[in-house]
Amino acid sequence: MVNLAVAAVLVIVALCSGSALSVYAIESYDAYGEIAVPGTGTVHLPEGEIVAAFVHSDDGRHSTPDPAPAPTLWLTGPGSAPEPRIVADRGRRFDDTSTTHVQLWRITVGAQGDYDATVAGDASGYAEPRISFGRASSGIWLWALGALLFAAVMVAVTIGGDNLIAFLLHRKS
């Protein structure tokens, strides 16, 4: 019965640790560039799928409208590059220390290069409104770490549960 309690505590600690790590890892974002709303500019984009998010500064002193506005985005690629495919995909909202991000689009870029971007729309009421182009950092290592941690907890409880309990009880005495 004590082994089961120790196992439950260790699994809960492992899951809480994994959750805390996943919030950090999943929220991380590799940015390739930003364009003001409204505005035009050039961003260097890699081949593959990227996301475009509405971003604004948030110093906590101003009230900002919610939900995020719905600007319009146009991308023009270099010479022979295929036209990027832009799909509306309003994702979740996340905040870091001083900015708020709301995913608006998923973009499939056929060839790496410099893309001319135009963003149109009204973003009044937001501090420093812009569209950020980037890619969510891969969290595959986090799943591997979580599986490894879970396996280690199970092995520790199965093989050395009695020793762990004896150690913990001996230490308290």
C-alpha atoms as a printed R data frame, in Angstrom:
    type eleno elety resid chain resno       x      y       z
1   ATOM     1    CA   MET     A     1   0.000  0.000   0.000
2   ATOM     2    CA   VAL     A     2   2.864  2.349   0.821
3   ATOM     3    CA   ASN     A     3   4.495  1.566  -2.552
4   ATOM     4    CA   LEU     A     4   1.290  2.633  -4.279
5   ATOM     5    CA   ALA     A     5   1.216  5.917  -2.357
6   ATOM     6    CA   VAL     A     6   4.869  6.628  -3.182
7   ATOM     7    CA   ALA     A     7   4.223  5.766  -6.832
8   ATOM     8    CA   ALA     A     8   1.227  8.111  -6.929
9   ATOM     9    CA   VAL     A     9   3.219 10.966  -5.403
10  ATOM    10    CA   LEU     A    10   6.133 10.451  -7.791
11  ATOM    11    CA   VAL     A    11   3.835 10.277 -10.819
12  ATOM    12    CA   ILE     A    12   2.059 13.465  -9.723
13  ATOM    13    CA   VAL     A    13   5.395 15.256  -9.258
14  ATOM    14    CA   ALA     A    14   6.555 14.041 -12.690
15  ATOM    15    CA   LEU     A    15   3.323 15.173 -14.371
16  ATOM    16    CA   CYS     A    16   3.422 18.593 -12.684
17  ATOM    17    CA   SER     A    17   7.042 19.050 -13.718
18  ATOM    18    CA   GLY     A    18   6.202 18.022 -17.272
19  ATOM    19    CA   SER     A    19   3.266 20.415 -17.371
20  ATOM    20    CA   ALA     A    20   5.423 23.295 -16.191
21  ATOM    21    CA   LEU     A    21   8.043 22.476 -18.809
22  ATOM    22    CA   SER     A    22   5.446 22.108 -21.557
23  ATOM    23    CA   VAL     A    23   4.034 25.577 -20.897
24  ATOM    24    CA   TYR     A    24   7.505 27.006 -21.447
25  ATOM    25    CA   ALA     A    25   8.418 24.810 -24.394
26  ATOM    26    CA   ILE     A    26   5.119 24.908 -26.244
27  ATOM    27    CA   GLU     A    27   4.809 28.652 -25.878
28  ATOM    28    CA   SER     A    28   8.249 29.284 -27.325
29  ATOM    29    CA   TYR     A    29   8.237 30.788 -30.782
30  ATOM    30    CA   ASP     A    30  11.017 31.240 -33.334
31  ATOM    31    CA   ALA     A    31  10.285 34.598 -34.977
32  ATOM    32    CA   TYR     A    32  11.407 35.378 -38.541
33  ATOM    33    CA   GLY     A    33  10.224 38.972 -38.660
34  ATOM    34    CA   GLU     A    34   7.402 41.392 -37.981
35  ATOM    35    CA   ILE     A    35   5.280 43.803 -40.014
36  ATOM    36    CA   ALA     A    36   3.329 46.693 -38.459
37  ATOM    37    CA   VAL     A    37  -0.478 46.701 -38.706
38  ATOM    38    CA   PRO     A    38  -1.222 48.321 -41.082
39  ATOM    39    CA   GLY     A    39   2.063 48.226 -42.967
40  ATOM    40    CA   THR     A    40   4.383 46.669 -45.499
41  ATOM    41    CA   GLY     A    41   7.816 45.140 -45.278
42  ATOM    42    CA   THR     A    42  10.026 42.228 -46.184
43  ATOM    43    CA   VAL     A    43  10.494 39.064 -44.135
44  ATOM    44    CA   HIS     A    44  12.893 36.204 -44.811
45  ATOM    45    CA   LEU     A    45  10.891 32.987 -44.542
46  ATOM    46    CA   PRO     A    46  12.117 29.381 -44.584
47  ATOM    47    CA   GLU     A    47  10.478 26.673 -46.656
48  ATOM    48    CA   GLY     A    48   7.725 24.817 -44.801
49  ATOM    49    CA   GLU     A    49   4.846 25.655 -42.523
50  ATOM    50    CA   ILE     A    50   4.966 28.790 -40.420
51  ATOM    51    CA   VAL     A    51   2.424 30.736 -38.421
52  ATOM    52    CA   ALA     A    52   1.559 34.411 -38.421
53  ATOM    53    CA   ALA     A    53   0.343 35.913 -35.155
54  ATOM    54    CA   PHE     A    54  -1.098 39.267 -34.190
55  ATOM    55    CA   VAL     A    55   1.199 40.728 -31.553
56  ATOM    56    CA   HIS     A    56   0.848 43.832 -29.420
57  ATOM    57    CA   SER     A    57   2.697 45.258 -26.470
58  ATOM    58    CA   ASP     A    58   1.031 44.960 -23.120
59  ATOM    59    CA   ASP     A    59   2.460 46.954 -20.265
60  ATOM    60    CA   GLY     A    60  -0.529 46.261 -18.013
61  ATOM    61    CA   ARG     A    61  -1.424 49.929 -17.716
62  ATOM    62    CA   HIS     A    62  -3.783 50.098 -20.690
63  ATOM    63    CA   SER     A    63  -6.960 48.228 -21.444
64  ATOM    64    CA   THR     A    64  -6.771 46.497 -24.826
65  ATOM    65    CA   PRO     A    65  -9.702 45.367 -26.930
66  ATOM    66    CA   ASP     A    66 -10.523 41.691 -27.168
67  ATOM    67    CA   PRO     A    67 -10.670 39.711 -29.397
68  ATOM    68    CA   ALA     A    68  -7.746 40.472 -31.685
69  ATOM    69    CA   PRO     A    69  -8.582 42.290 -34.908
70  ATOM    70    CA   ALA     A    70  -8.853 40.443 -38.219
71  ATOM    71    CA   PRO     A    71  -6.354 42.134 -40.532
72  ATOM    72    CA   THR     A    72  -5.769 41.057 -44.125
73  ATOM    73    CA   LEU     A    73  -2.409 39.611 -45.212
74  ATOM    74    CA   TRP     A    74  -0.790 39.431 -48.653
75  ATOM    75    CA   LEU     A    75   2.560 37.761 -49.342
76  ATOM    76    CA   THR     A    76   4.580 37.973 -52.547
77  ATOM    77    CA   GLY     A    77   7.531 35.629 -52.872
78  ATOM    78    CA   PRO     A    78  10.787 35.877 -54.761
79  ATOM    79    CA   GLY     A    79  10.751 35.369 -58.570
80  ATOM    80    CA   SER     A    80  10.094 31.690 -59.252
81  ATOM    81    CA   ALA     A    81   8.880 30.710 -55.777
82  ATOM    82    CA   PRO     A    82   5.399 29.219 -55.623
83  ATOM    83    CA   GLU     A    83   2.756 31.456 -54.114
84  ATOM    84    CA   PRO     A    84   2.513 30.865 -50.361
85  ATOM    85    CA   ARG     A    85  -0.712 29.251 -49.159
86  ATOM    86    CA   ILE     A    86  -2.320 31.320 -46.393
87  ATOM    87    CA   VAL     A    87  -5.023 29.625 -44.321
88  ATOM    88    CA   ALA     A    88  -6.978 31.417 -41.609
89  ATOM    89    CA   ASP     A    89  -6.348 29.539 -38.373
90  ATOM    90    CA   ARG     A    90  -7.125 31.584 -35.308
91  ATOM    91    CA   GLY     A    91  -5.174 29.829 -32.620
92  ATOM    92    CA   ARG     A    92  -4.854 30.303 -28.959
93  ATOM    93    CA   ARG     A    93  -3.748 33.448 -27.239
94  ATOM    94    CA   PHE     A    94  -0.657 33.506 -25.084
95  ATOM    95    CA   ASP     A    95   1.152 36.223 -23.212
96  ATOM    96    CA   ASP     A    96   4.743 36.591 -22.248
97  ATOM    97    CA   THR     A    97   6.178 39.281 -20.027
98  ATOM    98    CA   SER     A    98   5.332 42.250 -22.233
99  ATOM    99    CA   THR     A    99   3.537 41.064 -25.370
100 ATOM   100    CA   THR     A   100   0.358 39.251 -26.289
101 ATOM   101    CA   HIS     A   101   0.257 36.853 -29.274
102 ATOM   102    CA   VAL     A   102  -2.831 35.559 -31.077
103 ATOM   103    CA   GLN     A   103  -2.269 33.157 -33.947
104 ATOM   104    CA   LEU     A   104  -4.219 34.229 -37.041
105 ATOM   105    CA   TRP     A   105  -2.850 32.221 -39.982
106 ATOM   106    CA   ARG     A   106  -0.915 29.103 -40.967
107 ATOM   107    CA   ILE     A   107   1.240 29.700 -44.021
108 ATOM   108    CA   THR     A   108   2.844 27.086 -46.246
109 ATOM   109    CA   VAL     A   109   5.953 28.533 -47.849
110 ATOM   110    CA   GLY     A   110   7.130 26.650 -50.957
111 ATOM   111    CA   ALA     A   111  10.629 28.098 -51.137
112 ATOM   112    CA   GLN     A   112  12.939 29.905 -48.747
113 ATOM   113    CA   GLY     A   113  13.438 33.569 -49.540
114 ATOM   114    CA   ASP     A   114  12.556 37.189 -48.942
115 ATOM   115    CA   TYR     A   115   8.798 37.761 -49.076
116 ATOM   116    CA   ASP     A   116   7.116 41.133 -49.445
117 ATOM   117    CA   ALA     A   117   4.303 41.336 -46.910
118 ATOM   118    CA   THR     A   118   1.396 43.740 -46.761
119 ATOM   119    CA   VAL     A   119  -0.933 43.872 -43.774
120 ATOM   120    CA   ALA     A   120  -4.127 45.908 -43.932
121 ATOM   121    CA   GLY     A   121  -6.668 46.482 -41.211
122 ATOM   122    CA   ASP     A   122  -7.566 48.581 -38.228
123 ATOM   123    CA   ALA     A   123  -5.646 47.842 -35.055
124 ATOM   124    CA   SER     A   124  -6.395 51.060 -33.220
125 ATOM   125    CA   GLY     A   125  -6.576 50.577 -29.498
126 ATOM   126    CA   TYR     A   126  -3.545 48.278 -29.425
127 ATOM   127    CA   ALA     A   127  -0.038 49.348 -28.440
128 ATOM   128    CA   GLU     A   128   2.504 48.603 -31.201
129 ATOM   129    CA   PRO     A   129   0.264 46.242 -33.241
130 ATOM   130    CA   ARG     A   130   2.141 43.958 -35.633
131 ATOM   131    CA   ILE     A   131   2.086 40.584 -37.354
132 ATOM   132    CA   SER     A   132   4.884 38.234 -36.332
133 ATOM   133    CA   PHE     A   133   5.952 35.469 -38.701
134 ATOM   134    CA   GLY     A   134   7.486 32.424 -37.089
135 ATOM   135    CA   ARG     A   135   7.348 28.800 -36.153
136 ATOM   136    CA   ALA     A   136   6.417 27.218 -32.881
137 ATOM   137    CA   SER     A   137   9.479 25.499 -31.484
138 ATOM   138    CA   SER     A   138   9.348 21.740 -31.669
139 ATOM   139    CA   GLY     A   139   8.319 20.170 -28.401
140 ATOM   140    CA   ILE     A   140   9.126 16.565 -29.417
141 ATOM   141    CA   TRP     A   141  12.047 16.465 -27.002
142 ATOM   142    CA   LEU     A   142   9.603 17.342 -24.227
143 ATOM   143    CA   TRP     A   143   7.462 14.288 -24.940
144 ATOM   144    CA   ALA     A   144  10.586 12.116 -24.963
145 ATOM   145    CA   LEU     A   145  11.721 13.637 -21.669
146 ATOM   146    CA   GLY     A   146   8.276 13.084 -20.147
147 ATOM   147    CA   ALA     A   147   8.189  9.443 -21.260
148 ATOM   148    CA   LEU     A   148  11.707  8.893 -19.911
149 ATOM   149    CA   LEU     A   149  10.797 10.536 -16.591
150 ATOM   150    CA   PHE     A   150   7.635  8.442 -16.280
151 ATOM   151    CA   ALA     A   151   9.568  5.241 -17.070
152 ATOM   152    CA   ALA     A   152  12.220  6.159 -14.495
153 ATOM   153    CA   VAL     A   153   9.562  6.698 -11.825
154 ATOM   154    CA   MET     A   154   7.939  3.353 -12.626
155 ATOM   155    CA   VAL     A   155  11.292  1.531 -12.537
156 ATOM   156    CA   ALA     A   156  12.240  3.224  -9.272
157 ATOM   157    CA   VAL     A   157   8.967  2.242  -7.636
158 ATOM   158    CA   THR     A   158   8.987 -1.297  -9.031
159 ATOM   159    CA   ILE     A   159  12.604 -2.150  -8.290
160 ATOM   160    CA   GLY     A   160  13.503  0.084  -5.435
161 ATOM   161    CA   GLY     A   161  10.226  1.162  -3.872
162 ATOM   162    CA   ASP     A   162  10.976 -0.543  -0.567
163 ATOM   163    CA   ASN     A   163  14.466  0.979  -0.473
164 ATOM   164    CA   LEU     A   164  13.081  4.424  -1.265
165 ATOM   165    CA   ILE     A   165  10.479  4.147   1.479
166 ATOM   166    CA   ALA     A   166  13.094  2.909   3.965
167 ATOM   167    CA   PHE     A   167  15.365  5.810   3.003
168 ATOM   168    CA   LEU     A   168  12.584  8.380   3.393
169 ATOM   169    CA   LEU     A   169  11.396  6.947   6.705
170 ATOM   170    CA   HIS     A   170  14.946  6.608   8.058
171 ATOM   171    CA   ARG     A   171  15.673 10.203   7.136
172 ATOM   172    CA   LYS     A   172  12.669 11.528   9.075
173 ATOM   173    CA   SER     A   173  13.621  9.700  12.251
